[in-house]
Amino acid sequence: MGSSGINAEYMGSSGINAEYMGSSGINAEYMGQTFEDGVDGWSERNGITPVRDCTYSYEGTCSLRFDSAWGRNFESADPQWDPSEYPYVCFAYRVPRATQLNMLVHTTGSAMQGWKSIGSNRALYDQDCPYSYPRIGFMEPGLQQDDEWHYYCYDIRQTGADMINSLIWHWPGGDCSATYPYHSGSADAAVHTFWIDAFAITDSLPVGYEINGTH
């Protein structure tokens, strides 16, 4: 159990199970990812390949490391993720200072079809920086960039998306790139590396967790 005190019943393989699987087609590969045995289906996107890292973890012994703000959870999934059935995406994260990080989803079945941004960087949000893909949500109050572990849940229904067939991490881009420049994950990878753990798409929040609270 991590520093947030989230009950272990809802963390990892002990809590995310077939009870949360339904007609949306999201299966066990996307539920309760703990990265103890591998990368749990995450894959390369835009040249950045997430890797299992047993140096740091929120729970257990391992987490998933990204050397820049790219990495694919799923893409062009069929069946798709139905937010009305599984409204929450929850994960532990460790993000160093000045890391540009954005969640990108591809929405279908609505007027907002296409790639859309869900922001996480408070400084970018406060400056009203245009994103390289239209922003349809923000992870209030912003992911903490202090190189410590935190736990966060986001209600994807806030975006208004009907169906989602892709979820990746993404560099925000936009007109603030001079202040928050793109980093490929090579020469300055250490500054822009981040980690996640205990990743889940689920229909229930952990006991005691409040959306937009501090964790």
N, C-alpha and C positions, 0 to 999 in steps of 0.2 A: 504494500500500500504506500502511495507516494505522499508527499508533503501536504497535499490538499486534504488528506483524510478521506478521500473517496472510498466508500465501502468496497472491499475486495469482491463482494458478490457481483459487482457490476464491471469488474476489471478483468480483461483477458479471458482465457479459456474457461475460467471458473464460472463466468456469468453470462457470456454471450453465446447463445446456443440456438438450436432449431426453433425455440419459442419465438425468435425474432425473424424467422424466414417466412415469406408470404408470396403473394402473387406478383410482386414487383420484380421478382427474380434475383434480388440481391442475395447471394449465397454465403456460405461460411467463409469463403476466401476474403470477403470484405468485412467480416464481423469479428470483433475481438482480436485484432492483429496485435501480437505481443513481440514478434520478431525474435523469439527464442530459438527457433529452428531455421530461420531464413528470412527472406525479405517479404514473405507473405503476399506475393503477387505484384508488388510494386516493380516498375520497370523503367528503363531509360526513356527520357524525353529531352529533345534538343541537346543531346550530347552529354547529359548529366544522368548517371546511373546511381540510384540509391543503393547504399551498402549496409549490411548488418554490422553494427558496431557494439562490441561488448566492453568498451571502455566506460561508457556512460549508459545509464538506464533510469527510467522512472519507477518501473517495477521489474522484478525478475533480474536478469543479468545483462540483457541486450536491448538495443534500440535500433532505429533506422536513421542513418546519417545521409544528409544531402550536402553536397559541396557547392551548391548554388541553388537558386530558387527555381529549380525544375525537377520533375519527377512525376511519374504516372501511376495513379492508383488503378484506374480503369478508363478505357476509351472506346467509344462506339459500342457500348455494351448493349446486348439484346438478350433478354428483356432489360428494360431500363430501370433506373432508380425512381421510385414514385415517392416524392416528399410527403404526400398525404398519408402514406403508410409507414414510412421511416423518416420522421422529420428531423432527427438529430444526427449531427456528425460530431463525435467527441474524440479528443486526443490529448495526450500529454505532449508538451513541447519544451524545447530548450533552444532559445534564440539569442545569439550574441547581439551586442549593440550595433546599430546601423545596418542591420540585415534587411534587405528588400525582400519582402515575401507577400505573396498574393495567392489566393485560391482561385483557380479558373475552372468553370463548369461549362459544359455544352448543353444547352437547354433545347428541348423539342416540344412540339405539341401546344405551342402558345404563340402569342404575338411577339414574344421576345426571343425567338429562335436564334441559335448561334452561340459563339463563345462569349461568356460574360465573366466579369471579375467580382470576387468577394474580397474586399480589402482587409488588411490586418495591421497596417503600419499607421500608427496614430499621427506621426508627423506628416506623412503624405496626405492623409485625410484632412488634417487641419489646414493644410495649404491649398486644399481643393484641387490637387493635382489631377489633371486628366489621365485616365488609365489607358493603356494601349487597347484594351477591350472595355466596352461599357460596364460601369460598375452597377451592380444590382443589389449589393449588400455590403455590410461592414461588420467585422467581428468586434462589436462593442465590448469593452471600452478600448480595444486594441490589444494585440498580443504583447506581452511584456518582453522587452529586449534587454535582459539583464544577465544572460548566460546562466540562468537557474531554471530548474524544472517547475512547470506550472501545468495545470489541467484545465481544459476548456471544452465547452460544448456550444455548438451553434445550431440554431433552429433554421433550417434551410427554407422553411415555409415563408420566412421573412422576405425572401427574394421574389416571391410570386411565381417561381418556376413551376410549370406543370409536371414535366418529366425531365430527367437528366440522364444522358448516356455517357458522360465523360467527367472525370475529376482529376485534375493535375495541380501541382504547385507551379507557380509562375512568377517571373519577375514583373513587377507592376508596369514599368515603362512609362510612357506618356511624356508630357512636357516638363516634368521635373527630373528628367534623366541627368541633367547637368549637376544637380544637387545630390541625386541618388543614382549614380552611374551603374550601368550594367556590368556585372562581373561574371566571367565565364566559368568560374570554379577552378581556375588553374593557378596563376601566379599569386593571387591574393585569396586563395580558397579558405584559409584559416579564418579570415574576417567574416566570411559569408557562409560558412558552414552552419547548419542547424540540424536538430535532431527531433524526431517524434517517437512516441511510444504509445501503447494501449489505444490504438486507433480503432474506432468502431462507427458504423452506421447503424442506428438503432431506433426503436420506437419509444424508448424510455430513458429518462434522465437518471443518473445515479442518485441514490437517496441523499437528500440534503443539498443537492446542487441547485443553484438558482441561475437562470440565464442572465447574462450581463453582470453577474456578481464578480467579486475578486477572488481568485483561486491561485 
